[in-house]
């Protein structure tokens, strides 16, 4: 007897003996017609499309200066509220998903740091992002991220920043007791002060100079 095997996502048209279940696989005696179930891929594509629509709607709402509400996101995205909740159970999860790319951007920048000038350029770039994106500043400093991916992305950034500081200042590191996580928190505090005072670029550079003198020995 000839046996044909296929993963469980395949379906059959029974024209012979019943299929045999063996170690989570369907084993079919010769005589069964095996047909791939395209509905699995279709469902995945539909879910991915809906997730993109939700994220695009959330971006539009935040660009308009409005607070995120899942009902409002569903309305703008043109999907049901249940669809939004299936992807993001809370506003915090949705907010973190919106800014995850920021971590990757900063991590890539940190990898390019080779000297003190490069480190300062990185910190200026990070400060500009934190000033312009309050959602990212909040996500970067939250003690308990809502998404595992957020914690993973933040840790990659901190690990990369640790290596960047070591490369740029081989004989001089952070002030006693400070860690790269503290640097990120302090930068967020500086960004908040800049937003509140509406400081111009010249004043920002002065603030950053003071920050560097206080954190790097």
C-alpha positions in Angstrom: 0.0 0.0 0.0 1.3 3.5 -0.9 0.9 6.1 1.9 0.7 9.9 1.3 1.3 12.3 4.2 0.4 15.9 4.6 0.2 18.5 7.5 -3.1 19.1 9.1 -3.8 22.2 7.1 -4.5 20.0 4.1 -8.0 18.7 3.5 -9.1 15.5 1.8 -11.8 14.2 -0.4 -12.5 10.7 0.9 -12.5 8.2 -2.0 -10.9 5.3 -0.2 -10.2 4.1 3.4 -10.4 6.5 6.3 -7.2 8.5 7.0 -5.0 7.4 9.9 -3.9 9.9 12.6 -0.2 9.5 13.3 1.9 11.9 15.4 -0.2 15.0 14.6 -0.1 14.2 10.8 -2.7 12.8 8.6 -1.6 9.7 6.8 -3.8 8.7 3.9 -3.9 5.4 2.1 -3.6 5.5 -1.6 -6.9 6.5 -3.2 -7.4 9.8 -1.2 -7.4 13.0 -3.1 -5.4 15.7 -1.2 -6.3 19.4 -1.7 -4.6 22.4 -0.1 -6.9 24.5 2.0 -6.4 28.1 0.7 -8.6 29.5 3.4 -5.8 29.4 6.0 -3.6 31.8 4.0 -6.6 34.0 3.2 -7.5 34.3 6.8 -3.9 35.3 7.7 -3.7 37.9 4.9 -7.1 39.3 6.0 -5.8 39.6 9.7 -2.6 41.2 8.6 -4.5 43.7 6.4 -6.9 44.6 9.3 -3.9 45.1 11.6 -2.3 47.5 9.2 -5.6 49.4 8.9 -5.8 49.7 12.7 -2.2 51.0 12.9 -2.7 53.5 10.1 -5.9 54.8 11.8 -4.1 55.1 15.1 -1.3 57.0 13.5 -3.8 59.4 11.8 -5.5 60.0 15.2 -2.3 60.8 17.0 -1.0 63.0 14.2 -4.2 65.0 14.7 -3.4 65.5 18.3 -6.2 63.4 19.6 -6.1 60.8 22.4 -6.3 57.2 21.3 -9.6 55.3 22.0 -10.1 51.9 20.6 -13.7 52.6 19.5 -12.5 55.7 17.6 -9.6 53.7 16.0 -12.1 51.1 14.8 -14.3 53.8 13.3 -11.4 55.5 11.4 -10.0 52.1 10.3 -13.4 51.0 9.0 -13.3 47.7 11.0 -15.3 46.4 13.9 -14.3 47.1 17.4 -13.9 43.4 18.0 -11.2 43.4 15.3 -9.3 46.1 17.0 -9.4 44.2 20.3 -8.3 41.0 18.8 -5.0 42.7 17.7 -4.6 45.2 20.6 -6.4 44.5 23.9 -5.5 47.8 25.4 -4.6 51.4 24.3 -1.2 50.8 25.8 -0.6 47.8 23.5 -1.7 49.8 20.5 0.5 52.8 21.5 3.6 50.6 21.9 3.0 49.0 18.5 2.9 52.5 16.9 6.4 53.4 18.2 8.2 50.1 18.0 10.1 51.2 14.9 11.6 54.0 16.9 13.6 51.5 18.9 15.0 49.9 15.7 15.9 53.4 14.3 17.9 54.3 17.4 19.5 50.9 17.7 20.7 51.2 14.1 22.1 54.7 14.9 23.8 53.4 18.0 25.6 50.7 16.0 27.2 53.5 13.9 28.8 55.3 16.9 32.6 55.0 16.9 33.8 58.1 18.8 32.7 60.9 21.1 31.4 63.0 18.3 29.3 60.0 17.0 27.9 59.5 20.5 26.9 63.1 20.8 25.3 63.0 17.3 23.3 59.9 18.4 22.1 61.6 21.6 21.0 64.6 19.7 19.1 62.4 17.3 17.5 60.5 20.2 16.6 63.7 22.0 14.9 65.1 18.8 12.8 61.9 18.6 11.9 62.0 22.3 10.9 65.7 22.0 8.7 65.1 18.9 7.1 61.8 20.0 5.7 61.8 23.5 4.2 58.3 22.9 7.7 57.0 22.3 9.1 58.8 25.4 6.4 57.2 27.5 7.0 53.7 26.0 10.8 54.0 26.4 10.5 54.6 30.1 7.5 52.5 31.2 8.6 50.0 33.9 6.2 47.3 32.6 5.6 47.3 28.8 2.3 46.0 27.6 3.9 44.1 24.7 6.8 41.6 25.0 8.2 43.0 21.7 8.5 46.4 23.4 10.7 45.0 26.2 12.8 43.1 23.7 13.3 46.1 21.4 14.2 48.4 24.3 16.7 45.9 25.6 18.4 45.6 22.2 18.7 49.4 22.2 20.2 49.5 25.7 22.7 46.7 24.8 23.7 48.5 21.7 24.0 51.8 23.5 26.2 50.1 26.1 28.6 49.0 23.4 28.5 52.4 21.7 29.5 54.2 24.9 32.4 51.7 25.4 33.6 52.3 21.8 33.3 56.1 22.0 34.8 56.5 25.4 37.2 53.6 26.0 38.9 55.1 29.1 35.9 57.1 30.4 32.5 55.7 31.0 29.3 56.7 32.6 29.2 58.5 35.9 29.3 56.2 38.9 26.2 54.2 39.3 24.5 55.2 36.0 23.5 52.7 33.4 22.4 53.1 29.8 18.8 52.7 31.0 19.3 55.7 33.3 20.6 57.7 30.3 17.4 56.9 28.4 15.3 58.0 31.3 17.2 61.2 31.8 17.0 62.0 28.1 13.2 61.6 28.3 13.2 64.0 31.2 15.2 66.5 29.2 12.8 66.1 26.3 9.9 66.9 28.6 11.6 70.1 29.8 12.3 71.1 26.2 8.6 70.5 25.2 7.3 72.5 28.1 9.7 75.4 27.6 9.5 75.3 23.7 13.3 75.6 23.7 15.0 76.4 20.3 17.8 74.4 18.8 20.5 76.5 20.4 19.0 76.1 23.9 18.6 72.3 23.2 22.4 72.1 22.5 23.1 73.9 25.8 20.9 71.5 27.7 22.6 68.5 26.0 26.0 69.9 26.9 25.0 70.1 30.5 23.5 66.6 30.3 26.7 65.2 29.0 28.8 66.9 31.6 26.6 65.4 34.3 26.4 61.9 33.1 29.7 61.1 31.4 32.8 61.2 33.5 
